[in-house]
Amino acid sequence: MNETLRARLLAAGPPLRDLAAGRIGPALPVAWTAALRLTRAERDRLVIFDPTVAPLIRPLSDAEDLAPWHLGATGRWIIAVPASRAADLPARHPRLAQHLATLPTPPDAGSTSPWWLLPAGQERPPEAPRIIVSGSMVAWDEATGPVGGAATVIAAADPYWLAVLASAPGRALLSAGVAVEDMPVPEAPGPARANLAGLALNAATLAARRDELERAVTRRLVADFGPPGVQPGPRLRRWWELSFAELHTAVNEELHNDIPERYRPTWAEIHADERATHADATARLADLQRAIDAQVAALFGVEVGEL
């Protein structure tokens, strides 16, 4: 982005820090998050032996799961122990304390002792709904647990800000290295603002539903044709890009199994229907993105093609 265009965009409105004062901050540190996050199965194993530990293990919104407009639902959890619970942790929750004792200390753990305590100021997760930004990726998150990883979080967020940040001008500025708190937010008439907020929420909802469709079909393929414990490979995780013949081959190669001949017509129909649903969602999401890009670009006083 040239400096002239950058200056024009930055002058289009007040910086986000003025509108979200005190509500913009970093997610939990990357290494700390990586060390303490759990899968659902790991979380369940800790809780089944000590149900009282459940409040110290929270659902995690992880920056690694960020996708355009939404956060992928991967079932991650994180151990979140506030400083006030550290002293009596071994006595009250010996299994959790034992688990923590087996974890290697992250390289950037800092001087906090013990290292696995929630960082100062992070005892309360950012208030939902949140906008999570990592690089030029912008997502809407309505969860209430901690947010971790390489990301900036805007708490108690306005969906109009989501439209601005996730638009073509917003992504261009983020790609150019503009900090989230410095992002300009153009003024908009009430109806235009409400329309953009609605479009952004629709995009976030549609992206999340498409994501769940992708995961649901993959889960069904594994459940129907995979032996216990098998994981789908890269082709089955992107089943909507395959013809049925290619899907059949992927089941053979990635699940080490076959689709029985009597089930192939049924699965061919299922696959065709779900591919059509996915294609429709993708087309609708593209339409929403184009509408948001054009409307926000006009508020910035530029054309999308200039970005």
HELIX and SHEET records of a PDB file:
HELIX    1   1 GLU A    3  LEU A   10  1                                   8    
HELIX    2   2 LEU A   16  LEU A   19  1                                   4    
HELIX    3   3 VAL A   30  LEU A   36  1                                   7    
HELIX    4   4 ARG A   40  PHE A   49  1                                  10    
HELIX    5   5 PRO A   51  LEU A   56  5                                   6    
HELIX    6   6 ALA A   63  ASP A   65  5                                   3    
HELIX    7   7 ALA A   83  ARG A   85  5                                   3    
HELIX    8   8 LEU A   89  ARG A   92  1                                   4    
HELIX    9   9 PRO A   94  ALA A  101  1                                   8    
HELIX   10  10 PRO A  159  LEU A  165  1                                   7    
HELIX   11  11 ALA A  168  SER A  175  1                                   8    
HELIX   12  12 VAL A  180  ASP A  182  5                                   3    
HELIX   13  13 GLY A  190  PHE A  225  1                                  36    
HELIX   14  14 LEU A  236  GLU A  241  5                                   6    
HELIX   15  15 PHE A  244  GLU A  254  1                                  11    
HELIX   16  16 GLU A  261  TYR A  263  5                                   3    
HELIX   17  17 ARG A  264  PHE A  300  1                                  37    
HELIX   18  18 VAL A  304  GLU A  306  5                                   3    
SHEET    1   A 4 ILE A  24  PRO A  26  0                                        
SHEET    2   A 4 THR A 152  ILE A 154 -1                                        
SHEET    3   A 4 ARG A 130  SER A 134 -1                                        
SHEET    4   A 4 MET A 137  ASP A 141 -1                                        
SHEET    1   B 3 ARG A  37  LEU A  38  0                                        
SHEET    2   B 3 TRP A  77  ILE A  79 -1                                        
SHEET    3   B 3 ILE A  57  PRO A  59 -1                                        
SHEET    1   C 2 SER A  61  ASP A  62  0                                        
SHEET    2   C 2 VAL A 147  GLY A 148  1                                        
SHEET    1   D 2 LEU A  66  ALA A  67  0                                        
SHEET    2   D 2 HIS A  70  LEU A  71 -1                                        
END                                                                             
